[in-house]
Amino acid sequence: MAFEIKTFGCRLNALESERIRDFLKDESWAQKTTVFHSCAITGEAERQLRQAIRKYKAENPDREIILTGCAGQLNPDRYLDMGIVTKVIGNTHKMNPDAYKSTDRRVWYSLLGTHKMPYEKEVASHFPNHTKAFVQIQQGCDHFCTYCVVPSTRGRSYNLPKNEIVKSICKYITLGYKEIVLTGADIASWRNPQNEKEVLADLIRDIFSQIKEYFWLRLSSYDPAVSATEIFKIMSEDTRLCPFLHISMQSGQDDVLEKMRRRHTQKDIENLIREGKDLVPDILFGADIITGFPTETEPQFEETYQFVKRMNALVHLHIFPYSPRSGTVAYEWKSNRTEAKERAKRLRDLKLEKQKDVFSRFLGKELKVLSEGKDGYTANYIKVHFRTVYLKGQFVDVVSNKKVISSGDVVLVES
């Protein structure tokens, strides 16, 4: 059995996993090793991680387990104390090959205070498990929301230079990737360190001016406290920028947002969505929403529910029942897990009803889809099931006259 890496969590983790794979896959000592690249965004994510580690070790008793990623950065000793993890490597060292060879069981330093993650120039050679390529433009976060550990697990914010980002995209386009995803912990804050006047929209324009090939450029999670006007203008002018924006909304109620220490209001989200729809008619939005946050009352949740309901283009929802996250301000605040789950279910039911309605207007139209084999996604992130299997990573044009529910989402089916 060869070297193996199991990835949990965000797109940034997916990107970093491929970098780790590149420098470990041919090491002889690593052929009996499995790296768990962890997520710690919620307490539930860590619970599932520990469960996965125990199950894996029970089924593979001869494999060495190395834990890295955000859970290892947050609390390395917790995982060493499990007795089945050989070594914990913090985010601070996970891109350093020597850390994996070290005889130390814990390779780590704190990212609290003003510390930043090490700046890594190396990019992944390719993404064998994905039809798209991920390009990091930013690292860390400075916002310290009351429910979030990202400043502790990924350190303070910094940005990657524009010329290196463009170079990475050119590499993946040459390798044949048809979709590039710009990733980071807080991409909306990106400014070119070589010229602080250049913001994310300037980066996107320069990417398109320097690369003439047809491909899709997709943005990962976007902070609605930052104007997206210029980004919507680019979407309206150049079909290579996917008409989709996933926003880190978290709640649609202003008092809850203030408790979360978010920088936006309900009106900010509404203005962003309405502006996007005005400039890009086919745009769709996604959002992260936390239900049952400490102090969220039933009327406050209802306000979020009604807000989501009336925002027609807000259809791709990632809904998380709040789970206490040690190391955050909100950890000591009283919450009700049962209530949080019930509210999450109501929002998921609403999501399905909205998708049924909104996706109907794409039936009977020719849709360009990036194939993942048996299915794929449109530029505005509607999943489409194919009648046949298409080559992965290629654009196909299909028409759908049917929609079904699959894995908690509405999916269109090729005619």
C-alpha positions in Angstrom: 0.0 0.0 0.0 1.5 3.4 -1.1 1.6 6.7 0.7 -1.9 8.0 1.4 -3.3 11.4 2.4 -6.9 12.0 3.7 -8.1 15.5 3.4 -10.8 17.1 5.5 -12.3 20.6 5.2 -11.8 23.5 2.8 -10.4 24.0 -0.7 -7.2 25.4 0.7 -6.7 22.1 2.5 -7.3 20.3 -0.8 -4.6 22.5 -2.5 -2.1 22.0 0.3 -2.7 18.2 0.4 -1.5 17.9 -3.2 1.7 19.9 -2.3 2.3 17.4 0.6 1.6 14.5 -1.8 4.2 15.8 -4.2 7.1 15.7 -1.7 6.1 12.5 0.1 4.7 10.1 -2.5 8.1 8.8 -3.6 9.7 8.6 -0.1 10.3 4.9 0.8 9.6 5.5 4.5 6.2 7.1 3.7 4.8 4.0 1.9 3.4 2.7 5.1 2.2 6.2 6.3 -1.1 7.9 6.1 -1.4 11.6 6.6 -4.7 13.0 8.0 -4.9 16.6 6.8 -7.4 18.0 9.3 -10.1 20.6 9.7 -11.1 22.3 13.0 -13.7 24.8 11.9 -16.2 23.4 14.3 -16.2 21.1 17.4 -18.2 18.6 15.3 -15.6 18.6 12.6 -13.0 17.5 15.2 -15.3 14.9 16.6 -15.7 13.3 13.2 -12.0 13.5 12.6 -11.2 11.6 15.8 -13.8 9.0 14.8 -12.3 8.7 11.4 -8.7 8.2 12.8 -9.9 5.5 15.2 -11.8 3.6 12.5 -8.9 3.8 10.1 -6.3 2.6 12.6 -8.6 -0.3 13.6 -8.8 -1.3 9.9 -5.1 -0.6 9.2 -3.2 -1.4 12.4 0.2 -1.5 10.6 -0.1 2.0 9.1 1.7 5.0 10.7 -0.6 8.0 11.1 0.6 11.5 10.9 -1.8 14.3 11.7 -1.4 17.8 10.3 -3.7 20.7 9.4 -5.9 22.9 11.6 -6.9 20.4 14.3 -3.2 19.6 14.8 -2.3 23.2 15.0 -5.1 24.0 17.5 -4.4 21.2 20.0 -1.5 18.9 19.1 -1.4 17.1 22.4 -5.0 16.1 22.2 -4.2 13.9 19.2 -0.9 12.6 20.5 -2.8 11.5 23.6 -5.1 9.3 21.5 -2.2 6.8 21.5 -2.6 5.9 17.8 -1.2 9.0 16.1 2.5 8.7 15.5 3.2 12.4 15.0 1.4 15.8 14.9 2.7 18.5 12.5 1.2 21.9 12.9 0.1 24.1 10.0 3.4 26.0 10.7 5.5 23.1 9.5 3.2 21.0 7.2 4.8 22.2 4.0 8.3 21.4 5.2 9.4 17.8 4.1 11.9 17.6 7.0 9.1 17.9 9.5 7.8 14.5 8.3 11.2 12.9 8.7 11.8 14.4 12.2 12.0 12.1 15.2 10.0 14.6 17.2 6.4 13.6 17.9 5.2 17.2 17.8 6.5 19.7 15.2 4.7 22.9 15.9 4.7 26.5 17.1 1.9 28.8 18.1 0.1 31.1 15.7 -1.5 33.3 18.3 -0.7 37.0 18.5 0.8 38.5 15.3 2.4 35.3 14.0 1.8 34.2 10.4 2.0 30.9 8.5 5.2 30.4 6.6 5.1 31.8 3.1 5.3 28.9 0.5 6.2 29.5 -3.1 5.8 25.9 -4.2 2.6 25.0 -5.9 1.0 21.5 -6.4 2.2 19.7 -9.5 -1.4 18.7 -10.3 -4.7 17.7 -8.7 -5.3 14.0 -9.5 -8.5 13.8 -7.6 -10.1 17.0 -9.0 -11.2 18.3 -12.4 -10.3 21.8 -11.3 -7.1 23.4 -10.0 -6.8 25.4 -6.9 -4.6 28.5 -6.7 -3.9 30.2 -3.3 -3.9 34.0 -3.3 -4.1 34.7 0.4 -3.4 33.1 3.8 -4.7 33.7 7.3 -7.3 36.0 8.8 -7.3 39.2 10.9 -11.0 39.4 11.8 -11.4 37.2 15.0 -15.1 36.4 14.8 -16.4 35.0 18.1 -17.1 31.5 16.7 -14.0 31.0 14.6 -10.5 29.6 15.2 -8.9 30.5 11.8 -6.6 33.2 13.3 -5.3 30.6 15.7 -5.0 27.8 13.2 -3.8 29.8 10.1 -2.3 32.9 11.7 -2.6 36.5 10.6 -3.4 37.5 7.1 -1.0 38.0 4.2 -1.3 38.1 0.4 0.5 36.3 -2.4 2.0 38.5 -5.2 0.0 38.9 -8.4 2.9 37.7 -10.7 3.1 34.4 -8.8 -0.6 33.9 -8.9 -0.8 34.5 -12.6 2.2 32.2 -13.2 0.5 29.3 -11.3 -2.7 29.8 -13.3 -0.7 29.6 -16.5 0.9 26.4 -15.4 -2.5 24.7 -14.7 -4.0 26.0 -18.0 -1.0 24.5 -19.8 -1.7 21.2 -18.0 -5.2 21.2 -19.4 -7.3 22.3 -16.4 -10.5 24.1 -17.6 -11.4 25.6 -14.2 -9.2 27.5 -11.7 -10.4 28.3 -8.2 -8.9 31.2 -6.3 -8.6 30.1 -2.7 -7.6 31.6 0.7 -9.0 32.1 4.2 -10.1 35.7 3.3 -9.8 36.3 -0.5 -11.9 39.4 -0.5 -9.1 41.2 1.5 -6.5 40.4 -1.2 -4.2 43.3 -2.2 -1.1 42.9 -4.3 1.9 43.1 -1.8 3.9 44.6 -4.7 1.3 47.4 -5.2 -1.2 47.8 -2.4 -3.6 49.8 -4.6 -4.4 46.6 -6.6 -7.4 44.7 -5.2 -9.1 41.4 -6.1 -10.9 42.8 -9.1 -7.6 44.2 -10.5 -6.1 40.7 -10.1 -8.9 39.1 -12.0 -8.7 41.7 -14.8 -4.9 41.1 -15.1 -5.4 37.3 -15.2 -7.8 37.6 -18.1 -5.6 40.2 -20.0 -2.6 37.9 -19.7 -4.3 34.6 -20.4 -6.3 34.4 -23.6 -7.5 30.8 -23.5 -11.0 29.9 -22.6 -11.3 28.6 -19.0 -13.5 29.2 -16.0 -12.2 31.2 -13.0 -14.1 30.7 -9.8 -13.9 32.5 -6.5 -14.0 30.7 -3.2 -15.8 32.1 -0.1 -16.2 35.9 -0.2 -16.7 38.3 2.7 -19.9 40.4 2.1 -18.4 43.3 4.0 -16.3 44.0 1.0 -17.8 45.5 -2.1 -18.1 43.2 -5.1 -19.3 45.8 -7.6 -16.2 45.6 -9.8 -16.2 41.8 -9.7 -19.8 41.7 -10.9 -18.8 44.1 -13.7 -16.1 41.7 -14.8 -18.7 38.8 -14.7 -21.0 40.8 -17.0 -18.1 41.4 -19.5 -16.2 38.1 -19.5 -17.9 34.8 -19.3 -14.7 33.2 -18.0 -15.5 34.5 -14.5 -18.1 32.1 -13.2 -21.4 33.8 -12.4 -21.4 32.4 -8.9 -20.4 33.8 -5.5 -20.3 32.0 -2.2 -20.6 34.5 0.6 -19.6 34.0 4.3 -23.0 35.2 5.5 -23.3 33.1 8.7 -26.7 34.8 9.7 -29.2 37.1 8.2 -30.1 38.9 11.5 -28.1 42.0 12.6 -28.0 41.3 16.4 -26.7 37.8 15.8 -24.2 39.1 13.3 -23.0 41.6 15.9 -22.6 38.9 18.5 -20.6 36.9 15.9 -18.4 40.0 15.5 -19.1 39.9 11.7 -18.4 43.1 9.8 -21.5 43.1 7.6 -25.3 43.6 8.1 -28.3 42.0 6.5 -28.6 45.1 4.3 -25.0 44.6 3.1 -25.8 41.0 2.0 -29.1 42.1 0.3 -27.3 44.9 -1.6 -24.6 42.6 -2.7 -27.1 40.0 -4.0 -29.3 42.5 -5.7 -26.4 44.3 -7.3 -25.1 40.9 -8.6 -28.5 40.1 -10.1 -28.8 43.5 -11.8 -25.4 43.1 -13.5 -25.4 39.4 -14.1 -28.9 37.9 -14.7 -27.9 34.3 -14.4 -25.7 34.7 -11.3 -26.4 32.4 -8.3 -25.2 32.8 -4.8 -24.2 30.4 -2.1 -23.7 31.1 1.7 -22.5 29.6 4.9 -25.1 29.9 7.6 -24.8 28.9 11.3 -28.0 28.0 13.1 -28.6 28.1 16.8 -25.7 30.4 17.6 -25.6 31.3 21.3 -28.2 34.1 22.0 -30.0 33.4 18.7 -33.7 33.5 19.6 -36.6 32.0 17.6 -37.7 35.4 16.2 -34.1 36.1 15.2 -33.8 32.8 13.4 -37.1 33.5 11.7 -35.7 36.7 10.4 -32.8 34.8 8.8 -35.2 32.3 7.4 -37.4 34.9 5.8 -34.4 36.8 4.5 -33.1 33.7 2.7 -36.5 33.0 1.4 -36.9 36.4 -0.3 -33.3 36.4 -1.7 -34.3 34.5 -4.9 -30.7 33.9 -6.2 -29.4 32.6 -2.8 -29.8 28.9 -3.4 -26.5 27.1 -2.6 -26.6 26.9 1.2 -24.0 25.3 3.5 -25.9 25.1 6.8 -24.2 24.3 10.1 -25.9 23.7 13.4 -23.7 25.6 15.9 -21.3 23.4 17.9 -19.1 25.0 20.6 -15.6 25.6 19.4 -12.9 25.7 22.2 -10.5 28.5 21.7 -13.2 31.0 20.7 -15.0 33.8 22.6 -18.4 32.1 22.1 -17.3 28.8 23.5 -18.5 29.7 27.0 -21.8 31.0 25.8 -24.9 28.9 26.3 -26.2 27.1 23.2 -28.8 24.5 22.4 -27.6 21.8 20.0 -31.1 20.2 19.6 -32.5 23.6 18.7 -29.7 24.3 16.3 -30.2 21.1 14.4 -34.0 21.7 14.1 -33.4 25.1 12.7 -30.8 23.7 10.3 -33.3 21.2 9.0 -35.8 24.0 8.3 -33.3 25.9 6.3 -32.2 22.8 4.4 -35.9 22.2 3.5 -36.2 25.8 2.3 -33.0 25.4 0.3 -34.6 22.5 -1.6 -37.8 24.4 -2.3 -35.8 27.4 -3.6 -33.6 25.2 -5.8 -36.6 23.5 -7.4 -38.0 26.9 -8.2 -34.9 28.7 -9.4 -33.3 25.8 -11.3 -36.6 25.3 -13.3 -35.7 28.3 -15.5 -32.6 26.5 -16.8 -34.6 23.6 -18.1 -34.7 23.3 -21.8 -31.7 25.6 -22.3 -28.3 24.5 -23.5 -25.9 24.5 -20.5 -22.1 24.4 -20.6 -21.0 21.9 -18.0 -17.5 21.0 -16.7 -17.6 17.2 -16.7 -16.6 15.1 -13.6 -17.5 11.9 -15.5 -21.0 10.8 -14.7 -22.0 14.4 -13.8 -20.6 17.9 -13.6 -21.3 21.6 -12.8 -22.4 24.6 -14.7 -20.6 27.9 -14.2 -23.2 29.1 -11.7 -22.7 25.8 -9.9 -25.8 23.8 -10.8 -25.1 20.0 -10.7 -26.1 18.1 -13.8 -26.3 14.3 -14.1 -25.3 12.9 -17.6 -27.0 10.2 -19.6 -23.6 8.9 -20.5 -20.1 9.3 -19.1 -18.0 12.2 -20.5 -14.3 12.7 -20.3 -13.4 14.3 -16.9 -12.3 17.9 -16.9 -13.8 18.7 -20.3 -16.6 21.1 -21.2 -19.8 19.5 -22.6 -23.0 21.2 -23.8 -26.1 19.6 -22.6 -29.9 20.2 -22.3 -31.9 19.2 -19.3 -35.7 18.8 -19.0 -35.8 17.1 -15.7 -34.7 17.8 -12.1 -34.3 15.4 -9.2 -33.1 15.5 -5.6 -29.7 13.9 -4.9 -27.5 14.1 -1.8 -29.5 17.1 -0.3 -29.6 19.2 -3.5 -31.7 19.6 -6.6 -29.8 18.3 -9.6 -30.7 18.7 -13.3 -30.6 15.6 -15.5 -29.4 15.6 -19.2 -32.3 15.0 -21.6 
